[in-house]
């Protein structure tokens, strides 16, 4: 996936999230929006690395680390799940089949992991 496509997907994801959750503007402001876009670039970079290594665990390990970092900054796990679901949809039309299938599988496993983690926390 080239850099321009990653930036386009990252920006689209951030826009969708802030449109779906307008209270994020009050909570985190413009800086939060910018971080959401940057975070999505990191998500895509880690998906790409996992794909290159043919190792979904790379993305799952990143997901667990990400959850710790973001929840410590008052970002709920449910928002990460929502973000990953949006990425799954955006990859559908943008990425070649083999890479898309792998990345969507990574995202689904990460979503399942986060939902399981949420259950353990009582969420």
Backbone as JSON, one array per atom type, in Angstrom:
{
  "sequence": "XXXXXXXXXXXXXXXXXXXXXXXXXXXXXXXXXXXXXXXXXXXXXXXXXXXXXXXXXXXXXXXXXXXXXXXXXXXXXXXXXXXXXXXXXXXXXXXXXXXXXXXXXXXXXXXXXXXXXXXXXXX",
  "N": [[0.87, -1.17, 0.0], [0.66, 2.14, -0.9], [2.05, 5.26, 0.33], [0.41, 7.54, -0.04], [-2.15, 6.41, -0.32], [-2.41, 5.23, 2.2], [-2.45, 7.55, 3.79], [-4.8, 8.71, 2.86], [-6.73, 6.79, 3.65], [-6.32, 6.87, 6.43], [-7.05, 9.52, 7.05], [-9.74, 9.56, 6.17], [-10.83, 7.69, 7.93], [-10.47, 8.98, 10.41], [-12.09, 11.23, 10.02], [-14.62, 10.0, 9.72], [-14.93, 8.89, 12.29], [-14.96, 11.16, 13.97], [-17.2, 12.4, 12.97], [-19.15, 10.55, 13.66], [-18.96, 10.56, 16.41], [-19.38, 13.3, 17.72], [-18.88, 14.47, 20.18], [-16.26, 14.02, 20.68], [-14.85, 16.16, 19.71], [-15.23, 18.07, 21.71], [-14.03, 16.76, 23.85], [-11.37, 16.18, 23.0], [-10.59, 17.91, 20.98], [-9.06, 19.68, 18.16], [-6.47, 18.77, 18.21], [-6.79, 16.16, 19.12], [-8.15, 15.07, 16.94], [-6.1, 15.19, 15.01], [-4.3, 13.41, 16.21], [-5.8, 11.08, 16.04], [-5.83, 10.67, 13.3], [-3.04, 10.29, 12.88], [-2.67, 8.04, 14.51], [-4.11, 6.18, 13.03], [-2.48, 5.96, 10.82], [-0.38, 4.63, 12.04], [-1.72, 2.25, 12.72], [-2.17, 1.23, 10.15], [0.47, 0.98, 9.27], [1.37, -1.02, 11.01], [-0.34, -3.09, 10.28], [0.6, -3.49, 7.7], [3.22, -4.32, 8.22], [2.71, -6.71, 9.6], [1.53, -8.11, 7.51], [3.66, -8.23, 5.66], [5.39, -9.85, 7.08], [3.85, -12.03, 7.28], [2.41, -12.63, 9.63], [0.03, -12.53, 11.83], [0.02, -12.15, 14.55], [1.74, -10.08, 15.12], [0.22, -7.78, 14.67], [-1.77, -8.19, 16.56], [-0.36, -8.11, 18.98], [0.46, -5.44, 18.87], [-2.08, -4.28, 19.04], [-2.86, -4.89, 21.69], [-0.94, -3.42, 23.1], [-1.6, -0.87, 22.15], [-4.19, -0.56, 23.19], [-3.64, -0.36, 25.94], [-2.17, 2.05, 26.0], [-3.99, 3.95, 24.88], [-6.3, 3.71, 26.52], [-5.23, 4.62, 28.86], [-5.24, 7.25, 28.31], [-7.79, 8.03, 28.43], [-9.33, 7.06, 26.31], [-11.77, 4.99, 25.22], [-11.92, 1.4, 24.96], [-13.94, 0.54, 23.27], [-14.02, 2.53, 21.36], [-11.69, 2.08, 19.97], [-12.29, -0.39, 18.87], [-14.42, 0.42, 17.2], [-12.96, 2.07, 15.48], [-11.25, 0.17, 14.24], [-13.19, -1.35, 12.95], [-14.14, 0.5, 11.11], [-11.8, 0.87, 9.59], [-11.61, -1.67, 8.46], [-13.78, -1.64, 6.68], [-13.0, 0.48, 4.97], [-10.69, -0.55, 3.82], [-11.73, -2.42, 2.15], [-12.44, -1.48, -0.46], [-10.1, -0.37, -1.32], [-7.67, -1.76, -1.31], [-5.48, -4.3, -2.63], [-6.6, -7.67, -3.26], [-5.36, -9.99, -1.87], [-3.74, -8.81, 0.12], [-5.68, -7.21, 1.35], [-7.51, -9.15, 2.37], [-5.88, -10.44, 4.29], [-5.28, -8.27, 6.01], [-7.85, -7.49, 6.84], [-8.57, -9.77, 8.21], [-6.71, -9.67, 10.3], [-7.6, -7.31, 11.56], [-10.19, -8.11, 12.36], [-9.6, -10.17, 14.16], [-8.25, -8.65, 16.05], [-10.33, -6.98, 16.89], [-12.02, -8.88, 18.05], [-10.31, -9.68, 20.1], [-10.1, -7.29, 21.59], [-12.77, -6.95, 22.36], [-13.08, -9.2, 23.95], [-11.21, -8.58, 25.91], [-12.44, -6.36, 26.97], [-14.69, -7.56, 28.15], [-13.49, -8.93, 30.25], [-12.79, -6.8, 31.83], [-15.17, -6.01, 32.68], [-16.61, -4.45, 30.99]],
  "CA": [[0.0, 0.0, 0.0], [1.54, 3.31, -0.96], [1.9, 6.26, 1.4], [-0.76, 8.39, -0.32], [-3.35, 5.64, -0.01], [-2.49, 5.12, 3.66], [-2.88, 8.85, 4.32], [-6.21, 8.89, 2.5], [-7.51, 5.92, 4.52], [-6.19, 7.37, 7.8], [-7.85, 10.75, 7.16], [-11.15, 9.17, 6.05], [-11.21, 7.03, 9.18], [-10.57, 10.01, 11.45], [-13.29, 12.03, 9.72], [-15.79, 9.19, 10.06], [-15.03, 8.75, 13.75], [-15.36, 12.44, 14.57], [-18.6, 12.65, 12.57], [-20.0, 9.63, 14.43], [-18.85, 10.91, 17.83], [-19.04, 14.73, 17.75], [-18.39, 14.87, 21.51], [-14.8, 13.92, 20.69], [-14.31, 17.51, 19.51], [-15.21, 18.71, 23.03], [-13.1, 16.04, 24.71], [-9.98, 16.14, 22.56], [-10.33, 19.03, 20.08], [-8.34, 19.5, 16.88], [-5.28, 17.95, 18.47], [-7.27, 14.78, 19.18], [-8.41, 14.66, 15.56], [-4.8, 14.96, 14.39], [-3.76, 12.17, 16.78], [-6.58, 9.97, 15.49], [-5.3, 10.45, 11.95], [-1.7, 9.71, 13.03], [-2.85, 6.69, 15.04], [-4.53, 5.32, 11.94], [-1.27, 5.68, 10.02], [0.33, 3.58, 12.79], [-2.48, 1.01, 12.54], [-1.9, 0.74, 8.8], [1.88, 0.55, 9.23], [1.48, -2.31, 11.7], [-1.0, -4.07, 9.42], [1.51, -3.75, 6.6], [4.32, -5.11, 8.75], [2.18, -8.06, 9.84], [1.35, -8.72, 6.19], [4.99, -8.52, 5.1], [5.95, -10.97, 7.85], [2.83, -13.09, 7.29], [2.29, -12.95, 11.06], [-1.05, -11.72, 12.41], [0.32, -11.87, 15.95], [2.39, -8.76, 15.16], [-0.83, -6.78, 14.82], [-2.48, -8.43, 17.82], [0.5, -7.56, 20.04], [0.33, -3.98, 18.75], [-3.42, -3.94, 19.53], [-2.84, -4.92, 23.16], [-0.16, -2.26, 23.53], [-2.4, 0.31, 21.81], [-5.29, -0.45, 24.15], [-3.08, 0.16, 27.21], [-1.8, 3.46, 25.82], [-5.15, 4.81, 24.66], [-7.18, 3.74, 27.69], [-4.59, 5.49, 29.87], [-5.52, 8.62, 27.87], [-9.25, 8.16, 28.46], [-9.98, 6.61, 25.07], [-12.37, 3.7, 25.54], [-11.64, 0.28, 24.04], [-15.01, 0.5, 22.26], [-13.66, 3.46, 20.28], [-10.66, 1.39, 19.18], [-13.05, -1.38, 18.09], [-15.1, 1.17, 16.15], [-11.92, 2.5, 14.54], [-10.82, -0.99, 13.47], [-14.3, -1.72, 12.07], [-14.13, 1.47, 10.01], [-10.65, 0.53, 8.74], [-11.98, -2.87, 7.71], [-14.62, -1.2, 5.56], [-12.25, 1.31, 4.02], [-9.75, -1.4, 3.09], [-12.49, -3.24, 1.2], [-12.41, -0.96, -1.84], [-8.86, 0.34, -1.59], [-6.44, -2.55, -1.23], [-5.53, -5.52, -3.44], [-7.33, -8.75, -2.62], [-4.6, -10.81, -0.92], [-3.36, -7.93, 1.23], [-6.93, -6.81, 2.0], [-8.02, -10.28, 3.14], [-5.01, -10.62, 5.45], [-5.45, -7.14, 6.92], [-9.18, -7.56, 7.43], [-8.54, -10.85, 9.2], [-5.99, -9.11, 11.46], [-8.49, -6.36, 12.24], [-11.27, -8.84, 13.01], [-9.01, -10.84, 15.33], [-7.97, -7.59, 17.03], [-11.63, -6.57, 17.42], [-12.43, -9.95, 18.96], [-9.42, -9.6, 21.26], [-10.5, -6.13, 22.38], [-14.08, -7.23, 22.96], [-12.81, -10.15, 25.04], [-10.52, -7.82, 26.95], [-13.48, -5.52, 27.56], [-15.51, -8.41, 29.0], [-12.72, -9.21, 31.46], [-12.79, -5.58, 32.64], [-16.54, -5.71, 33.07], [-17.14, -3.45, 30.06]],
  "C": [[0.91, 1.23, 0.0], [1.15, 4.35, 0.11], [0.67, 7.15, 1.19], [-2.06, 7.68, 0.02], [-3.51, 5.49, 1.5], [-2.97, 6.43, 4.27], [-4.35, 9.1, 4.04], [-7.1, 8.05, 3.42], [-7.49, 6.44, 5.96], [-7.07, 8.61, 8.0], [-9.34, 10.42, 7.09], [-11.65, 8.53, 7.34], [-11.4, 8.06, 10.29], [-11.82, 10.86, 11.25], [-14.55, 11.26, 10.11], [-15.99, 9.09, 11.57], [-15.53, 10.04, 14.38], [-16.77, 12.86, 14.12], [-19.55, 11.78, 13.39], [-20.04, 9.98, 15.91], [-18.46, 12.39, 17.96], [-18.56, 15.21, 19.12], [-16.87, 14.75, 21.62], [-14.16, 15.28, 20.47], [-14.21, 18.23, 20.84], [-14.15, 18.08, 23.92], [-11.65, 16.24, 24.32], [-9.59, 17.25, 21.58], [-9.59, 18.65, 18.81], [-7.11, 18.6, 17.08], [-5.65, 16.47, 18.53], [-7.55, 14.23, 17.8], [-7.1, 14.32, 14.86], [-4.17, 13.67, 14.9], [-4.5, 10.96, 16.24], [-6.09, 9.64, 14.08], [-3.92, 9.79, 12.01], [-1.78, 8.28, 13.54], [-3.25, 5.73, 13.93], [-3.39, 5.03, 10.97], [-0.47, 4.57, 10.71], [-0.38, 2.24, 12.64], [-2.14, 0.39, 11.18], [-0.46, 0.27, 8.64], [2.04, -0.83, 9.87], [0.76, -3.42, 10.92], [-0.08, -4.48, 8.27], [2.69, -4.61, 7.05], [3.88, -6.55, 9.0], [2.02, -8.8, 8.52], [2.7, -9.13, 5.6], [5.63, -9.71, 5.79], [5.05, -12.2, 7.84], [2.61, -13.59, 8.72], [1.25, -12.02, 11.69], [-0.77, -11.35, 13.86], [1.01, -10.51, 16.12], [1.33, -7.68, 15.39], [-1.59, -6.97, 16.13], [-1.67, -7.91, 19.01], [0.44, -6.04, 20.05], [-1.02, -3.54, 19.32], [-3.46, -3.91, 21.05], [-2.06, -3.74, 23.73], [-0.98, -0.98, 23.32], [-3.52, 0.52, 22.83], [-4.78, 0.12, 25.48], [-2.78, 1.65, 27.1], [-3.05, 4.34, 25.74], [-6.09, 4.84, 25.86], [-6.56, 4.57, 28.81], [-4.8, 6.97, 29.54], [-7.02, 8.86, 27.72], [-9.94, 7.91, 27.13], [-10.47, 5.19, 25.34], [-12.0, 2.65, 24.5], [-12.69, 0.2, 22.94], [-14.71, 1.43, 21.09], [-12.58, 2.85, 19.38], [-11.34, 0.35, 18.3], [-13.74, -0.69, 16.92], [-14.11, 1.59, 15.06], [-11.5, 1.34, 13.65], [-11.93, -1.45, 12.52], [-14.36, -0.78, 10.87], [-12.97, 1.2, 9.05], [-10.96, -0.69, 7.87], [-12.8, -2.5, 6.49], [-13.87, -0.4, 4.53], [-11.24, 0.5, 3.22], [-10.44, -2.17, 1.97], [-12.32, -2.76, -0.24], [-11.04, -0.43, -2.25], [-7.63, -0.53, -1.8], [-6.58, -3.83, -2.05], [-6.0, -6.7, -2.61], [-6.54, -9.5, -1.54], [-4.23, -10.01, 0.32], [-4.6, -7.54, 2.03], [-7.45, -7.93, 2.89], [-7.2, -10.49, 4.42], [-5.25, -9.51, 6.48], [-6.82, -7.15, 7.59], [-9.26, -8.67, 8.46], [-7.81, -10.38, 10.47], [-6.91, -8.19, 12.26], [-9.61, -7.08, 12.96], [-10.76, -9.57, 14.25], [-8.71, -9.82, 16.43], [-9.27, -7.11, 17.67], [-12.11, -7.62, 18.42], [-11.6, -9.93, 20.23], [-9.83, -8.44, 22.17], [-11.84, -6.34, 23.05], [-13.94, -8.21, 24.1], [-12.14, -9.47, 26.21], [-11.51, -6.94, 27.7], [-14.36, -6.32, 28.52], [-14.81, -8.71, 30.32], [-12.7, -8.01, 32.4], [-14.18, -5.25, 33.13], [-17.2, -4.7, 32.18], [-18.15, -3.99, 29.13]]
}
